[in-house]
């Protein structure tokens, strides 16, 4: 009987995947609850990740434009003064508004918020805040947390060696910020503090930044960031960190081996990746185990090996991206309701919100070539009229297509609004578009998106403006 259960669906975790799953399940008429231990909903993304970092990126971009000549080029003469407290304040306001909005949506959809950490006590029961709850379906959506670096202890309260959460809360601009890790989060937060006046050094174990992205994009991005003043120590590993007074002393070694060196910093950001949040769930009591990477394996419909238990987002294999988790949240709720929820994991865009932005979807040129013959079209943003007018000439659009079928396999963009532009590419790929389909689609003029059209035309050797 249905009354044997407290809920039809219990979602563990109220991040982008969890809260979306809960809302969609409730919309489909299922009695739904969501367990969340934070004081606010939205998970890492809304509270200490995607949203606050974009607020700081946006504000710091304006400050940099005012302080370093971009406004002056437009005939706007200003003498900016940094008010870091106010900048932090607008970040917090954005977070408060959005997390409060999710709480409103929970009330609107009659979703019960179970406040506390959830742990399994059986295959269909969990304990949350001292309360035992039984649900017909349980969705694990607990997200991820910062991966620690051996030999480097993070203490956000001291504001010397921090993780991404601590880097958002720095009370003053550090004289020298060292970022450990040349991935998305490190480059975004490093950019914030560089724009506000810090010297920034990025230390990366690999020989290039932005692992997983197209090689040409990685190389061009490195060149652009160097031009902006970021310093890079590539093929270098950090083996230790000691805090002395208000400074940190890092020990560095060449990745291939060699003599160590030291590097002094006023602040250190540890940003080497994230790991799934599965500790404390007591998965063994539900009959579940994790793989070697600490992830929960699921099938295509997001079912785990235990009937009635599902998992989505950062706790399962795949890119740790909020929008991927959101799509999985919708899909898992629809599958639970007996509908057909599908996520095409081959078309998940990724974006780096630096300036310019960097975005990609699908296969890199290297991955595509490993599968067969390809055609590549490229168009520089400096030849795009809108980018030229806006003094945003850095970057390019690159389209990788199958040489035989012309089907688009991947799109890579460096441009001021690459994160917005990539949506067109993702939608085209979702519908199986060819480069010719994009090339013969009329694009408004003057827009940055015309560069996508021109790159598509370049696939067959017929761009107009280069």
C-alpha positions as CSV (number, residue, x, y, z in Angstrom):
1,X,0.0,0.0,0.0
2,X,1.2,3.5,-0.7
3,X,0.6,4.5,2.9
4,X,3.4,2.2,3.9
5,X,5.7,4.9,2.7
6,X,6.2,8.5,4.0
7,X,7.0,9.7,0.5
8,X,6.9,8.5,-3.0
9,X,10.2,10.2,-3.6
10,X,12.9,11.3,-1.2
11,X,15.8,13.3,-2.7
12,X,19.0,13.4,-0.7
13,X,20.7,16.7,-1.4
14,X,19.3,20.1,-2.6
15,X,21.9,21.1,-5.1
16,X,21.1,21.7,-8.8
17,X,20.4,18.1,-9.4
18,X,18.5,17.4,-6.2
19,X,16.2,20.4,-6.0
20,X,15.3,20.1,-9.7
21,X,14.5,16.4,-9.2
22,X,12.3,17.2,-6.3
23,X,10.4,19.9,-8.1
24,X,9.9,17.8,-11.2
25,X,8.7,14.8,-9.1
26,X,6.3,17.0,-7.2
27,X,5.0,18.5,-10.5
28,X,4.3,14.9,-11.6
29,X,2.0,14.3,-8.6
30,X,4.5,12.4,-6.4
31,X,4.7,13.0,-2.7
32,X,8.1,14.4,-2.4
33,X,10.7,15.3,0.2
34,X,14.2,16.6,0.0
35,X,16.9,16.1,2.7
36,X,19.4,19.0,3.0
37,X,21.7,19.9,5.8
38,X,22.7,23.4,4.7
39,X,20.8,26.3,6.1
40,X,19.8,27.3,2.6
41,X,18.9,25.3,-0.5
42,X,20.8,25.2,-3.8
43,X,23.9,23.2,-2.8
44,X,27.5,24.1,-3.6
45,X,26.5,25.8,-6.9
46,X,24.2,28.4,-5.5
47,X,25.8,28.9,-2.1
48,X,29.6,28.8,-2.7
49,X,30.2,27.8,-6.3
50,X,28.7,28.8,-9.7
51,X,26.6,31.7,-8.6
52,X,28.8,33.7,-6.1
53,X,31.8,33.2,-8.4
54,X,30.0,34.7,-11.3
55,X,28.9,37.6,-9.2
56,X,32.6,38.3,-8.4
57,X,33.7,37.7,-12.0
58,X,31.1,40.2,-13.3
59,X,32.0,42.8,-10.7
60,X,35.8,42.4,-11.1
61,X,35.5,42.6,-14.9
62,X,33.9,46.1,-14.6
63,X,36.6,47.2,-12.1
64,X,39.3,46.0,-14.4
65,X,37.8,47.7,-17.4
66,X,37.6,50.9,-15.4
67,X,41.1,50.6,-13.9
68,X,43.1,49.4,-16.8
69,X,42.0,51.4,-19.8
70,X,39.1,49.5,-21.4
71,X,36.6,52.2,-20.5
72,X,39.0,54.9,-21.6
73,X,39.2,53.4,-25.1
74,X,35.4,54.0,-25.3
75,X,35.7,57.6,-24.3
76,X,34.7,57.0,-20.7
77,X,37.2,58.6,-18.2
78,X,36.9,57.3,-14.6
79,X,39.1,56.9,-11.6
80,X,37.8,53.7,-9.9
81,X,38.1,52.9,-6.2
82,X,37.7,49.4,-5.0
83,X,35.1,48.8,-2.3
84,X,35.6,45.1,-1.7
85,X,33.0,45.0,1.1
86,X,30.3,46.2,-1.2
87,X,31.5,43.8,-3.9
88,X,31.2,40.9,-1.5
89,X,27.8,42.3,-0.4
90,X,26.3,42.1,-3.9
91,X,27.6,38.6,-4.2
92,X,25.8,37.6,-1.0
93,X,22.6,39.3,-2.2
94,X,22.6,37.3,-5.4
95,X,23.0,34.1,-3.4
96,X,20.3,35.0,-0.9
97,X,17.8,35.9,-3.6
98,X,18.4,32.7,-5.6
99,X,18.5,30.3,-2.6
100,X,15.3,31.9,-1.3
101,X,13.7,31.4,-4.7
102,X,14.3,27.7,-4.4
103,X,12.7,27.6,-1.0
104,X,9.7,29.4,-2.4
105,X,9.5,26.8,-5.2
106,X,9.6,24.0,-2.6
107,X,6.6,25.6,-0.8
108,X,4.8,26.2,-4.0
109,X,5.2,22.5,-5.1
110,X,4.5,21.2,-1.5
111,X,7.9,19.6,-1.2
112,X,8.9,18.9,2.4
113,X,12.4,20.0,3.3
114,X,13.9,17.5,5.8
115,X,16.6,19.5,7.5
116,X,19.7,17.5,8.4
117,X,22.1,14.9,7.0
118,X,20.6,11.8,5.6
119,X,22.0,8.3,6.1
120,X,20.6,5.0,4.9
121,X,19.3,2.5,7.5
122,X,17.9,0.1,4.9
123,X,17.1,-0.1,1.2
124,X,14.1,2.2,1.5
125,X,14.7,4.0,4.7
126,X,17.0,6.9,5.8
127,X,17.5,8.8,9.0
128,X,17.4,12.5,8.8
129,X,17.9,14.7,11.8
130,X,16.8,11.9,14.2
131,X,13.8,11.1,12.1
132,X,13.3,7.8,10.3
133,X,11.8,8.3,6.8
134,X,10.7,5.6,4.4
135,X,10.3,6.3,0.7
136,X,9.3,4.2,-2.3
137,X,12.1,5.9,-4.3
138,X,15.3,7.5,-3.0
139,X,17.4,9.7,-5.2
140,X,21.0,10.3,-4.2
141,X,22.1,13.8,-5.3
142,X,24.7,14.8,-2.7
143,X,27.1,16.5,-5.1
144,X,30.8,16.8,-4.6
145,X,33.4,18.6,-2.5
146,X,36.9,19.9,-3.0
147,X,39.6,17.3,-3.5
148,X,42.4,17.7,-0.9
149,X,46.0,18.0,-1.9
150,X,48.4,15.9,0.3
151,X,50.9,18.1,2.1
152,X,48.7,21.2,1.8
153,X,46.3,21.8,4.6
154,X,43.3,24.2,3.9
155,X,42.2,26.5,6.6
156,X,39.6,29.0,5.2
157,X,39.3,30.8,8.5
158,X,42.9,32.0,8.4
159,X,42.5,33.1,4.7
160,X,46.0,32.0,3.7
161,X,45.6,28.5,2.3
162,X,42.0,28.3,1.1
163,X,39.8,26.2,-1.2
164,X,37.3,27.7,-3.7
165,X,34.9,28.6,-0.9
166,X,37.5,30.5,1.0
167,X,38.7,32.2,-2.1
168,X,35.3,33.8,-2.4
169,X,35.5,35.3,1.1
170,X,39.0,36.9,1.1
171,X,38.7,40.1,3.1
172,X,41.4,41.9,1.2
173,X,43.2,41.6,-2.2
174,X,46.3,39.4,-1.7
175,X,49.6,40.8,-2.9
176,X,50.5,37.4,-4.4
177,X,47.9,34.6,-4.9
178,X,49.1,31.2,-5.9
179,X,46.5,29.0,-7.6
180,X,47.2,25.3,-7.4
181,X,45.5,23.8,-10.4
182,X,45.0,25.2,-13.9
183,X,41.4,24.0,-14.3
184,X,38.2,25.9,-14.6
185,X,37.7,26.9,-11.0
186,X,41.3,28.0,-10.4
187,X,41.4,30.1,-13.5
188,X,38.0,31.8,-12.8
189,X,38.9,32.7,-9.2
190,X,42.5,33.5,-10.1
191,X,41.1,35.9,-12.7
192,X,38.9,37.6,-10.1
193,X,41.8,38.5,-7.8
194,X,44.1,39.4,-10.7
195,X,41.6,42.0,-11.9
196,X,41.4,43.4,-8.4
197,X,45.1,43.9,-8.2
198,X,46.8,40.7,-7.0
199,X,49.8,39.1,-8.7
200,X,48.6,35.6,-9.6
201,X,50.7,32.5,-10.3
202,X,49.0,29.3,-11.5
203,X,50.8,26.1,-10.7
204,X,49.7,23.1,-12.8
205,X,50.9,19.5,-12.8
206,X,50.2,19.0,-16.5
207,X,52.0,20.6,-19.3
208,X,48.9,22.7,-20.3
209,X,45.9,24.4,-18.5
210,X,42.3,23.3,-18.9
211,X,42.6,19.5,-19.0
212,X,40.0,17.8,-21.2
213,X,39.5,20.7,-23.5
214,X,40.5,21.0,-27.2
215,X,44.3,21.3,-27.4
216,X,44.2,24.4,-29.6
217,X,41.8,26.0,-27.2
218,X,44.1,25.2,-24.3
219,X,47.1,26.7,-26.1
220,X,45.3,29.9,-27.1
221,X,43.8,30.4,-23.6
222,X,47.2,30.1,-22.1
223,X,48.5,32.8,-24.4
224,X,45.5,35.1,-23.6
225,X,45.8,34.7,-19.9
226,X,49.6,35.4,-20.0
227,X,48.8,38.6,-21.9
228,X,46.4,39.5,-19.1
229,X,49.3,39.1,-16.6
230,X,48.7,35.7,-15.1
231,X,51.9,33.7,-14.6
232,X,52.1,30.0,-15.1
233,X,54.3,27.2,-13.8
234,X,53.3,24.2,-15.9
235,X,54.6,20.6,-15.5
236,X,55.0,21.4,-11.8
237,X,53.7,19.8,-8.7
238,X,53.2,21.2,-5.2
239,X,54.5,18.9,-2.5
240,X,54.0,20.9,0.6
241,X,52.9,24.2,2.1
242,X,53.9,25.8,5.4
243,X,52.3,28.8,6.9
244,X,54.6,31.3,8.6
245,X,52.9,34.4,10.1
246,X,50.7,35.8,7.3
247,X,52.5,34.1,4.5
248,X,52.5,30.6,2.9
249,X,55.7,28.9,1.6
250,X,55.0,26.3,-1.1
251,X,57.4,23.6,-2.1
252,X,57.4,22.9,-5.8
253,X,59.0,20.2,-7.9
254,X,59.1,19.6,-11.6
255,X,56.5,16.9,-12.5
256,X,59.1,14.9,-14.3
257,X,61.4,15.0,-11.2
258,X,64.2,17.4,-10.3
259,X,65.4,19.9,-7.7
260,X,62.6,21.4,-5.6
261,X,62.1,25.2,-5.2
262,X,60.0,27.4,-2.9
263,X,57.4,30.0,-3.7
264,X,56.1,32.5,-1.2
265,X,52.5,33.7,-1.3
266,X,50.0,35.9,0.6
267,X,47.2,33.5,-0.2
268,X,47.1,30.0,-1.8
269,X,44.0,28.6,-3.6
270,X,43.9,24.8,-3.7
271,X,41.8,23.9,-6.8
272,X,42.8,20.5,-8.1
273,X,39.4,19.0,-8.7
274,X,36.3,17.7,-6.8
275,X,35.3,14.3,-5.4
276,X,31.8,12.8,-4.9
277,X,30.1,13.3,-1.6
278,X,29.3,9.7,-0.5
279,X,30.9,9.6,3.0
280,X,28.3,9.5,5.7
281,X,25.5,8.1,3.6
282,X,26.0,4.6,5.0
283,X,25.6,3.2,1.5
284,X,26.5,-0.3,2.8
285,X,23.2,-0.4,4.8
286,X,21.3,0.0,1.5
287,X,23.4,-2.6,-0.2
288,X,25.3,-0.1,-2.3
289,X,29.0,0.4,-3.0
290,X,31.1,2.9,-4.8
291,X,33.6,2.4,-7.7
292,X,37.3,3.1,-7.5
293,X,36.7,6.9,-8.0
294,X,34.1,7.0,-5.2
295,X,31.2,7.3,-7.6
296,X,27.9,5.4,-7.6
297,X,27.3,3.5,-10.8
298,X,23.9,3.7,-12.5
299,X,22.3,2.6,-15.7
300,X,21.1,4.9,-18.4
301,X,17.9,5.7,-16.5
302,X,19.9,6.5,-13.3
303,X,18.9,3.4,-11.5
304,X,21.5,2.0,-9.1
305,X,22.0,-1.7,-8.5
306,X,19.4,-1.6,-5.7
307,X,15.8,-1.3,-6.9
308,X,14.2,2.0,-5.8
309,X,17.5,3.8,-5.3
310,X,18.6,6.2,-8.0
311,X,21.6,8.6,-8.3
312,X,22.4,11.7,-10.3
313,X,24.9,14.6,-10.6
314,X,28.4,14.6,-9.2
315,X,28.1,11.3,-7.4
316,X,27.8,9.4,-10.6
317,X,30.3,9.2,-13.5
318,X,30.5,12.1,-16.0
319,X,31.4,15.8,-15.9
320,X,30.7,17.5,-12.6
321,X,28.6,20.3,-14.0
322,X,25.4,21.9,-12.5
323,X,23.5,21.8,-15.8
324,X,24.3,18.1,-16.3
325,X,22.9,17.5,-12.8
326,X,19.8,19.5,-13.5
327,X,19.0,17.6,-16.7
328,X,19.5,14.3,-14.8
329,X,17.2,15.6,-12.1
330,X,14.4,16.1,-14.6
331,X,15.1,12.8,-16.2
332,X,15.2,10.7,-13.0
333,X,11.9,12.2,-11.8
334,X,10.3,11.4,-15.1
335,X,11.6,7.9,-15.0
336,X,10.3,7.4,-11.5
337,X,6.9,8.6,-12.6
338,X,6.9,6.0,-15.4
339,X,7.7,8.5,-18.2
340,X,10.9,8.4,-20.4
341,X,13.6,10.7,-19.1
342,X,16.8,10.8,-21.2
343,X,20.0,12.8,-21.0
344,X,22.3,12.8,-24.0
345,X,25.7,12.8,-22.3
346,X,27.5,13.3,-25.6
347,X,26.1,16.9,-25.8
348,X,26.9,18.5,-22.4
349,X,28.5,21.9,-22.9
350,X,31.2,23.2,-20.6
351,X,32.1,26.9,-20.0
352,X,35.0,28.7,-18.3
353,X,33.7,32.2,-17.2
354,X,37.0,34.0,-17.6
355,X,37.4,36.9,-20.0
356,X,37.1,36.0,-22.7
357,X,34.8,33.0,-21.9
358,X,35.8,29.6,-23.1
359,X,33.2,27.0,-24.1
360,X,33.0,23.6,-25.7
361,X,30.6,20.8,-26.5
362,X,31.1,17.4,-28.0
363,X,34.4,16.0,-29.1
364,X,37.8,17.8,-29.2
365,X,39.6,17.7,-32.5
366,X,42.0,15.1,-31.0
367,X,39.2,12.8,-29.9
368,X,37.4,13.1,-33.2
369,X,40.5,12.3,-35.2
370,X,41.0,9.2,-33.1
371,X,37.6,8.0,-34.3
372,X,38.0,8.8,-38.0
373,X,38.6,11.4,-40.6
374,X,37.3,14.9,-39.8
375,X,37.0,18.4,-41.4
376,X,37.7,21.5,-39.3
377,X,36.5,25.0,-39.8
378,X,37.8,28.0,-37.8
379,X,36.9,31.6,-37.7
380,X,38.8,34.3,-35.6
381,X,36.8,36.7,-33.4
382,X,38.9,39.6,-34.6
383,X,37.2,39.2,-38.0
384,X,33.7,39.3,-36.4
385,X,32.2,42.8,-36.7
386,X,30.5,42.9,-33.3
387,X,33.6,41.6,-31.5
388,X,35.7,44.1,-33.3
389,X,33.4,47.0,-32.5
390,X,33.4,45.9,-28.8
391,X,37.2,45.6,-28.7
392,X,36.8,41.9,-28.0
393,X,39.0,40.4,-30.7
394,X,40.6,37.6,-28.8
395,X,39.6,34.0,-29.6
396,X,37.9,32.0,-32.3
397,X,35.2,29.5,-33.1
398,X,36.2,26.0,-34.2
399,X,33.8,23.4,-35.6
400,X,34.8,19.8,-36.0
401,X,32.7,17.7,-38.4
402,X,32.8,14.2,-39.7
403,X,34.5,14.2,-43.1
404,X,32.1,11.7,-44.6
405,X,28.7,12.8,-43.2
406,X,29.5,16.5,-42.3
407,X,27.7,15.9,-39.0
408,X,29.0,18.3,-36.3
409,X,31.1,16.4,-33.7
410,X,32.3,19.2,-31.6
411,X,32.3,23.0,-31.3
412,X,34.9,25.0,-29.3
413,X,34.7,28.8,-28.7
414,X,36.9,31.4,-27.1
415,X,34.9,34.7,-27.1
416,X,33.5,37.3,-24.7
417,X,30.1,35.6,-24.8
418,X,31.2,32.0,-25.5
419,X,29.0,30.6,-22.7
420,X,25.9,32.0,-24.5
421,X,27.1,31.1,-28.0
422,X,27.7,27.5,-27.2
423,X,23.9,26.9,-26.7
424,X,23.3,27.2,-30.4
425,X,26.0,24.6,-31.1
426,X,24.6,22.2,-28.4
427,X,21.1,22.5,-29.8
428,X,22.4,21.9,-33.4
429,X,24.3,18.8,-32.3
430,X,21.2,17.5,-30.4
431,X,19.3,17.6,-33.7
432,X,22.2,15.9,-35.6
433,X,23.1,19.0,-37.6
434,X,25.7,19.1,-40.3
435,X,28.1,22.1,-40.7
436,X,26.1,22.9,-43.8
437,X,22.9,23.2,-41.7
438,X,24.6,25.8,-39.5
439,X,26.3,27.6,-42.5
440,X,22.9,28.1,-44.3
441,X,21.1,29.2,-41.2
442,X,20.6,33.0,-41.2
443,X,22.3,34.7,-38.3
444,X,21.5,38.2,-37.2
445,X,24.0,41.0,-37.9
446,X,26.0,42.2,-36.2
447,X,26.3,39.5,-33.5
448,X,29.1,37.4,-32.0
449,X,27.1,34.3,-33.2
450,X,27.9,35.1,-36.8
451,X,31.3,33.6,-36.0
452,X,29.6,30.2,-35.6
453,X,28.1,30.6,-39.1
454,X,31.5,31.6,-40.6
455,X,33.3,28.7,-38.9
456,X,30.6,26.3,-40.3
457,X,31.2,27.8,-43.7
458,X,35.0,27.3,-43.2
459,X,34.5,23.6,-42.7
460,X,33.9,23.3,-46.5
461,X,36.4,26.0,-47.3
462,X,34.0,28.9,-48.0
463,X,34.1,31.5,-45.2
464,X,33.3,35.0,-46.3
465,X,35.1,37.4,-44.0
466,X,38.6,35.8,-43.9
